[in-house]
Amino acid sequence: MAYINTEDVALIRKTLKAELPEFKFAVRKEASGLAVNVAIVEGKTDFSPLFKHEHLIGRSHAQINPYHLYQYGEFEPLFEKIVTIIKTAPNKQWYDRSDAMVDYFDTAYYFHLNVGNWDKPYKLKEAV
C-alpha cells in the first residue's frame, strides 16, 4: 500500500536543498500519507516557456508529468534530477508495480511535481 512518512519527506526536502541550492522548494506530505507534493517555488531559472503551451496559458503553476519528461524540452534534465531525488532520497525503496489495465495499483508512494503552487506562482529571482 502506498505510504510515505514524515521522516522520508524530510529526507527528500533535505536532499533537494543540498543538490539544487539555486531553487527553493515546497515539499509536503499529503494528509493521507499516500503522496509527497514537491513544488519549485523560487529560483533563477525562467520557466515562462512552460506556460506557452496551450493547456497552461493563463495559469500560474504547471503540473509536471513525471512519465513524459521529454515534453518539457530544456527543463527535462532538471525535472529528471528532481524525480530521481524524490525516488531515492527516502529510506525506503521506491517501486511501482501498478497495472492500470486490470485496475491494480501498487506503489511505494505517489508523488507530484509542480512549478509554482496553485495559490502562489513561481517566483523568478533576479540574477545578481
C-alpha positions as CSV (number, residue, x, y, z in Angstrom):
1,M,0.0,0.0,0.0
2,A,1.2,3.5,-0.9
3,Y,2.5,5.4,2.1
4,I,5.3,7.9,2.9
5,N,6.1,9.1,6.4
6,T,7.2,12.5,7.7
7,E,10.9,11.4,8.0
8,D,11.1,10.3,4.4
9,V,9.5,13.6,3.3
10,A,12.1,15.5,5.4
11,L,14.9,13.5,3.6
12,I,13.5,14.5,0.2
13,R,13.4,18.1,1.3
14,K,17.0,18.0,2.7
15,T,18.4,16.3,-0.4
16,L,16.7,18.7,-2.8
17,K,18.1,21.6,-0.8
18,A,21.6,20.1,-0.9
19,E,21.6,19.0,-4.6
20,L,19.8,22.1,-6.0
21,P,20.6,25.1,-3.8
22,E,19.7,27.5,-6.6
23,F,16.0,26.7,-6.1
24,K,13.6,27.0,-3.2
25,F,11.2,24.0,-2.9
26,A,7.9,23.4,-1.0
27,V,7.9,19.7,0.0
28,R,4.8,18.5,1.7
29,K,3.3,15.2,2.6
30,E,-0.4,14.8,1.7
31,A,-2.6,14.4,4.8
32,S,-3.4,10.8,3.8
33,G,0.3,9.9,3.6
34,L,-0.2,8.4,0.2
35,A,1.9,11.1,-1.6
36,V,4.5,13.8,-1.4
37,N,4.0,17.1,-3.2
38,V,7.1,18.9,-4.5
39,A,6.8,22.4,-5.9
40,I,9.6,24.6,-7.2
41,V,8.6,27.9,-5.8
42,E,11.6,30.2,-6.4
43,G,14.8,30.3,-8.4
44,K,16.8,32.0,-11.1
45,T,15.5,29.7,-13.9
46,D,12.9,31.3,-16.2
47,F,10.1,28.7,-16.6
48,S,8.0,31.0,-18.8
49,P,8.3,28.8,-21.9
50,L,6.3,26.1,-20.0
51,F,3.4,28.5,-19.7
52,K,3.2,29.0,-23.5
53,H,1.8,25.5,-24.1
54,E,-1.9,25.8,-24.9
55,H,-3.1,23.9,-21.8
56,L,-1.1,26.2,-19.5
57,I,-1.9,29.6,-20.9
58,G,-3.3,31.8,-18.2
59,R,-2.2,29.5,-15.4
60,S,0.1,30.5,-12.6
61,H,1.5,27.0,-12.0
62,A,2.4,23.9,-14.0
63,Q,1.9,20.3,-13.0
64,I,4.8,18.2,-14.4
65,N,4.1,14.7,-15.7
66,P,6.9,12.5,-14.5
67,Y,6.2,9.8,-17.0
68,H,6.7,12.2,-20.0
69,L,9.5,14.4,-19.1
70,Y,10.8,14.6,-22.7
71,Q,7.9,17.0,-23.5
72,Y,9.5,19.7,-21.3
73,G,12.4,20.4,-23.6
74,E,15.3,22.4,-21.9
75,F,13.8,21.6,-18.5
76,E,13.9,17.9,-18.9
77,P,17.3,17.3,-17.2
78,L,16.3,19.4,-14.2
79,F,13.0,17.6,-13.8
80,E,14.7,14.2,-14.2
81,K,17.1,15.1,-11.4
82,I,14.2,16.1,-9.1
83,V,12.2,13.0,-9.8
84,T,15.3,10.9,-9.1
85,I,15.8,12.6,-5.8
86,I,12.1,12.1,-4.9
87,K,12.5,8.3,-5.6
88,T,15.9,7.8,-4.0
89,A,16.2,10.1,-1.0
90,P,13.8,8.3,1.4
91,N,14.9,5.3,3.4
92,K,12.6,3.1,1.5
93,Q,13.0,1.7,-2.0
94,W,10.5,3.3,-4.4
95,Y,8.7,1.0,-6.7
96,D,5.6,1.0,-8.9
97,R,4.1,-2.4,-9.8
98,S,0.8,-0.8,-10.8
99,D,-1.2,-2.2,-13.7
100,A,-4.0,0.2,-14.7
101,M,-5.3,-2.3,-17.3
102,V,-6.5,-4.5,-14.6
103,D,-7.2,-1.8,-12.0
104,Y,-4.3,-2.9,-9.8
105,F,-2.3,-0.1,-8.1
106,D,0.8,-1.0,-6.0
107,T,3.4,1.7,-5.4
108,A,5.7,2.7,-2.6
109,Y,4.2,6.2,-2.6
110,Y,2.8,8.7,-5.1
111,F,4.5,12.0,-5.9
112,H,3.5,15.2,-7.6
113,L,5.9,17.7,-9.1
114,N,4.9,21.3,-9.8
115,V,6.4,24.6,-10.9
116,G,4.7,27.0,-8.5
117,N,1.7,26.2,-6.5
118,W,-2.0,26.7,-7.3
119,D,-2.2,29.6,-4.9
120,K,1.3,31.0,-5.3
121,P,3.1,31.3,-8.6
122,Y,6.7,30.5,-9.2
123,K,8.9,33.5,-8.3
124,L,11.8,34.3,-10.6
125,K,14.7,35.7,-8.7
126,E,16.8,38.4,-10.3
127,A,20.3,37.4,-11.2
128,V,22.9,39.3,-9.1
